[in-house]
Amino acid sequence: MRSRSQIHQHSGAQLQASWTQQATSAMRREDPTKGADLARLIIGIVVCAVLGLGFLLILLLGALSFRGVGVIIVLLSLLPLSVIIGMVLWFDRWKPQPKLILGLCVLWGAVASVIIVFITQLTSIYALGAFGIDASGDVVGAVVMAPIFEEGAKGIFLVALVLGARKYFEGPLDGWMYGTLIGAGFAFTENLLYLGSAYDDYQSQGLILTFAMRCVVSPLLHSTFTGMAGIAIGLAARRGSWWLTALMWIPGYIVGAFLHGLWNGVATATDDIDPLASIAITLVFSACVSALWFGSGLYLRHEETKQTRLMLGDYANAGWLTHAEVDMLGTWKGRRAGRRWASQFPGGKTEMKAMIRAAASLSSIRERILGGVGGRTEIARERFELDELTQARSRLMASARMPARRP
């Protein structure tokens, strides 16, 4: 049976009364992670600025290169990146994560991971060459070297993110989204190079064919590969200690690198067969990978909404919410209805959004507490979010001129 301990019992009105248990504090509590959040924000802005300059440099070099069609090639490369970012934002609606982190993921993939891959792969080729091993061939480079170094360079940021900002790495859906964006950023820079090379070699025909195969048929490959590592880390982040969470990157990395190597192996093996057969095999494999990406995202988001209702049920049992409020704050339909109702009153929609945000945070915090993660800081965060929730409800009730009862 799941433990429901460690929740302060609310001493307000009856549990099943409508909009009851108005809990207010004599003094507003401060978020116990406020100082750490400020430090993370400063570091994030600095890193984002540095990587952002690198990204702008890539755009500029791309636009000025490739025999006068650089701007077109840059725009074509940006197209799948923009679509993937839009899809991730759609998946992120239940409990939105900071846009700064999402942006950092894209920039890491597009800039930092590309630089790391270039340096490590080139160093390894020379190091192996010193022992008489040729690692520069197409087969070894594509099937072995590329998956190992590319998935490592992309995934290392996931490890840094969960260790440095675990507050925002709350489960497998977060890991899946972060991995998706890192992979999409990496694919952007890679597409830029491949499209430019295709135009140099085969002019417009090569550019169109390469765009179709990479940006239309198989845009989700890198996102799926890196997403596997994100899911593994996210699962561990809910219940594991920091070292176990970091180590869980390894099985996700292995799965992603295997899929990456399998894709490159299939692409290499079909180079010398009938072009139509090669395209058919590519389409089938890409469809399978895309189905894995979409299926994973939909399943993880469904599980997160279900987990939210389950965790909020603990607060209802302790008197902080009614069970009707759990249905309202823990379902898409309930949230829409709540926002519509609250929008009738001055400032009501803002307060309802604050309640929804606090409820989503509480569900993640409760699961982490049950898993033994975070210690006293997590318990303090829980009490802070409970106060935020009840104060937002009191303000909403005051705006709606409904009776609010103090505990």
WOSULRA-V429289 format. One record per residue. N is the residue number from 1. PHI is phi in whole degrees, 0 to 359 (NA if undefined). PSI is psi in whole degrees, 0 to 359 (none if undefined). D_CENTER is the distance of its C-alpha to the mean C-alpha in whole Angstrom. Layout:
BEGIN
N PHI PSI D_CENTER
N PHI PSI D_CENTER
END
This chain:
BEGIN
1 NA 141 31
2 285 135 28
3 289 141 29
4 235 29 29
5 280 171 30
6 76 9 30
7 263 127 29
8 295 127 32
9 291 135 34
10 278 142 34
11 248 30 38
12 273 221 38
13 279 187 39
14 300 145 39
15 299 320 36
16 265 5 37
17 291 157 38
18 281 125 36
19 51 59 34
20 250 191 35
21 59 53 35
22 287 107 35
23 258 120 34
24 235 154 34
25 248 147 35
26 295 330 38
27 225 135 35
28 293 129 32
29 285 154 29
30 257 146 27
31 299 121 24
32 296 345 24
33 257 16 21
34 300 314 22
35 297 315 24
36 294 323 21
37 297 321 18
38 295 317 21
39 297 317 21
40 296 322 17
41 297 315 17
42 297 313 20
43 299 316 19
44 298 318 16
45 295 318 18
46 297 312 20
47 297 319 18
48 297 321 16
49 295 316 20
50 295 311 21
51 293 327 18
52 297 321 19
53 296 320 23
54 297 321 22
55 294 317 20
56 297 323 23
57 296 319 25
58 298 316 24
59 299 317 24
60 294 313 28
61 297 321 29
62 295 318 27
63 293 330 29
64 269 356 32
65 255 189 32
66 61 45 33
67 55 43 37
68 87 353 36
69 251 21 33
70 300 319 30
71 298 318 29
72 297 317 29
73 295 320 27
74 298 315 25
75 296 320 24
76 296 323 24
77 288 327 21
78 287 336 19
79 301 304 20
80 296 327 17
81 298 316 14
82 296 319 15
83 296 316 15
84 294 318 12
85 300 317 10
86 299 319 12
87 293 321 11
88 296 318 7
89 298 326 9
90 293 317 11
91 291 337 9
92 272 7 8
93 289 332 12
94 296 310 12
95 221 86 11
96 302 136 10
97 265 160 8
98 304 133 10
99 296 333 10
100 298 318 12
101 293 318 9
102 299 318 7
103 294 321 10
104 299 322 11
105 298 314 8
106 298 314 10
107 293 322 13
108 300 314 13
109 296 319 13
110 281 333 16
111 242 292 18
112 297 314 18
113 294 327 17
114 295 317 19
115 296 316 22
116 298 316 21
117 299 315 22
118 300 314 25
119 291 311 26
120 291 320 26
121 291 319 27
122 295 319 30
123 298 318 31
124 294 321 31
125 298 316 33
126 291 321 35
127 294 316 35
128 292 326 36
129 298 330 38
130 295 337 40
131 259 13 41
132 81 16 42
133 256 122 38
134 270 107 37
135 253 14 34
136 264 356 34
137 291 161 34
138 298 316 32
139 292 306 32
140 297 317 31
141 296 317 29
142 279 317 27
143 273 331 27
144 248 301 27
145 295 311 26
146 301 310 23
147 300 318 21
148 297 308 22
149 281 322 21
150 291 314 18
151 292 328 16
152 293 315 17
153 294 323 17
154 286 316 13
155 287 337 12
156 297 332 14
157 289 329 12
158 297 319 10
159 296 314 13
160 299 322 14
161 292 315 11
162 288 331 11
163 282 323 15
164 267 338 15
165 217 54 13
166 297 336 13
167 304 330 13
168 254 12 9
169 238 77 8
170 262 354 10
171 178 182 9
172 296 331 9
173 295 318 7
174 299 314 4
175 298 320 5
176 297 317 5
177 293 314 2
178 298 315 3
179 298 321 6
180 300 315 7
181 290 322 7
182 298 314 9
183 297 321 11
184 294 321 12
185 296 317 13
186 297 317 15
187 298 326 16
188 301 308 17
189 295 321 20
190 295 318 21
191 298 321 22
192 302 316 23
193 290 316 26
194 292 319 26
195 294 318 27
196 296 318 29
197 295 320 31
198 296 321 32
199 291 320 33
200 299 322 35
201 275 320 37
202 231 12 37
203 60 213 37
204 299 322 36
205 298 316 36
206 294 322 34
207 297 314 31
208 295 315 31
209 295 316 31
210 294 320 28
211 299 316 26
212 298 315 26
213 285 322 26
214 268 318 22
215 264 338 21
216 254 310 22
217 283 319 23
218 226 56 20
219 281 345 17
220 260 9 14
221 298 301 16
222 297 324 14
223 298 319 10
224 292 316 12
225 300 311 13
226 286 332 11
227 298 331 8
228 297 318 11
229 294 321 11
230 297 320 8
231 297 315 9
232 299 315 12
233 294 319 11
234 297 322 10
235 297 319 13
236 286 331 15
237 296 335 13
238 288 328 15
239 225 344 18
240 271 158 19
241 290 171 20
242 298 321 19
243 288 324 21
244 292 321 20
245 298 316 16
246 295 319 16
247 292 334 19
248 293 349 16
249 298 328 15
250 298 308 18
251 298 324 18
252 294 322 15
253 297 318 16
254 297 316 19
255 297 313 18
256 297 318 16
257 294 323 19
258 296 312 21
259 298 321 20
260 297 312 20
261 295 323 23
262 296 316 24
263 299 310 23
264 296 325 25
265 295 317 28
266 296 316 28
267 297 320 28
268 291 319 31
269 292 333 33
270 267 4 33
271 297 326 34
272 258 9 38
273 258 182 38
274 305 132 39
275 305 320 37
276 294 320 36
277 295 320 35
278 298 316 33
279 295 320 31
280 298 316 31
281 297 318 30
282 298 318 27
283 297 317 26
284 296 312 26
285 297 316 24
286 296 322 22
287 297 321 22
288 295 316 21
289 295 317 18
290 297 320 17
291 297 321 18
292 297 318 16
293 294 308 13
294 296 316 14
295 299 318 15
296 298 314 12
297 297 314 10
298 295 317 13
299 295 315 14
300 294 323 11
301 291 321 11
302 299 316 15
303 296 324 15
304 292 319 13
305 294 320 16
306 295 319 19
307 294 326 18
308 299 313 18
309 297 320 21
310 296 314 22
311 290 321 21
312 295 334 23
313 300 328 26
314 297 320 27
315 289 328 27
316 294 318 29
317 295 333 31
318 270 356 32
319 97 2 33
320 280 335 30
321 225 160 29
322 270 162 31
323 292 333 30
324 293 324 30
325 292 327 28
326 300 317 25
327 296 324 26
328 287 317 25
329 274 345 22
330 247 14 21
331 223 153 21
332 299 315 20
333 298 317 24
334 296 319 25
335 297 316 22
336 298 316 24
337 296 319 27
338 297 318 27
339 294 321 26
340 297 315 29
341 296 314 31
342 292 333 30
343 292 350 30
344 286 342 34
345 245 151 34
346 301 122 34
347 72 3 31
348 294 320 30
349 295 323 27
350 296 317 25
351 292 324 26
352 295 319 25
353 297 322 21
354 295 321 22
355 295 317 23
356 297 317 20
357 297 314 17
358 296 320 20
359 296 319 20
360 295 319 16
361 295 319 16
362 298 323 19
363 296 320 18
364 291 318 15
365 298 316 18
366 299 318 21
367 295 322 19
368 291 322 18
369 296 316 22
370 297 331 23
371 273 2 21
372 77 25 23
373 254 135 20
374 99 335 21
375 62 218 25
376 294 328 27
377 298 319 24
378 293 322 22
379 294 320 25
380 295 321 26
381 298 320 22
382 300 313 23
383 294 323 26
384 299 313 25
385 292 326 23
386 297 318 26
387 295 319 28
388 300 318 25
389 296 310 25
390 290 326 29
391 291 321 30
392 297 321 28
393 295 318 30
394 298 318 33
395 294 322 32
396 294 318 32
397 294 324 35
398 295 320 37
399 295 323 36
400 275 357 37
401 57 40 40
402 259 147 39
403 296 130 41
404 245 136 38
405 247 131 40
406 281 150 39
407 289 none 39
END
